[in-house]
């Protein structure tokens, strides 16, 4: 498995429980985040966080480990599924990273290079 070194991370207040290595989206409040829904996301939670506590989020420009929600191939553009897990992006999804590893099924931690754009 590829190694990574997160270079940019910020703390956000969790608007609901967040699990380590899952994709998060911006919350309703400023400075907050919550688990991403399908096709959303801006970063990867680096730790578990309960409602109201703070979570460190790996941002664009670094790497992160993320749990898969389905099979992923090395080089896939990564988006969030409904559980905030990494799946191959489809048109219209927000791409949050590029898979540096592959996984044959769900619930496997893979390395990603962080990015952020909408897949055409």
C-alpha positions, 0 to 999 in steps of 0.5 A, a space after each residue: 500500500 502506498 504511504 502518504 503525508 498529509 500536508 494540509 489539515 484543519 479542525 472542524 466541529 462535527 455536526 453529527 458523528 464522523 468516522 475516521 477515514 471517511 469523506 466529509 462535507 461542509 456542515 451548515 455552520 461555519 467551521 463545521 463538517 458532517 459525513 458526506 453523502 453520495 457525490 459530495 465531500 471536501 476532505 477525509 476525517 483523520 479521526 473519529 468524532 462525536 457530535 459537537 467534538 472536533 475532527 481533523 480533516 485532511 484537505 486538498 494538497 495532501 494525502 489521506 487514507 479512506 475506507 472504500 464503499 465498493 471495489 476501487 482500482 488504482 488511478 480511479 477518481 474518488 467520490 463519496 458514497 451515501 456513507 461517506 466511503 470512497 467509490 469511483 466517481 461518476 459524472 457530476 460527482 465532486 472528486 475528492 482524490 485519486 486512488 493510489 491503491 486498489 481494493 477488491 471490495 468495501 471497507 478497505 483503507 486505501 491511500 488517495 492523493 487529495 484533489 477537488 473538482 467536479 467530474 465531467 
